[in-house]
Amino acid sequence: MYEFWLVWNPHGNNPKCRHDMAETAAAEAERLAREHPGQRFYIVHAVEYREVDVLRKVVLEKNPNIPPF
């Protein structure tokens, strides 16, 4: 996986487009800023992520005090 850029507006929807280059993200931010005067569009550079990959199976005991359905 490679680094990427997003354009984010804190008053808008979540970003839906990943940009592979800073230049395309900047162009998109400028386009959106022109469409929405007075709003800020941040160019966010993703360089790292964290992930925990844990899957476990837990079998629960039957409660003897509750009748079956």
Residue, then its C-alpha position, 0 to 999 in steps of 0.5 A: m500500500y502506498e501513501f495517499w492524500l485526501v481532501w477534507n472539509p470539517h463541515g462536509n461529508n467524509p472524503k470519498c476520493r483517494h489521491d495518489m499525488a499531492e498535486t491532484a489533491a491540491a487541485e481538488a481542494e482548490r476546485l471545491a474551495r471555489e465552489h464553496p466560498g468561505q469553507r476550508f478544504y484541508i489536504v490530508h497526507a496519509v503516511e502510516y496506519r495501525e491495524v490489529d488483526v485478532l479473531r477469536k472464537v468464544v463459545l458461551e456456556k448455556n445458562p442452566n437457569i434460563p429455559p430454552f426457547 
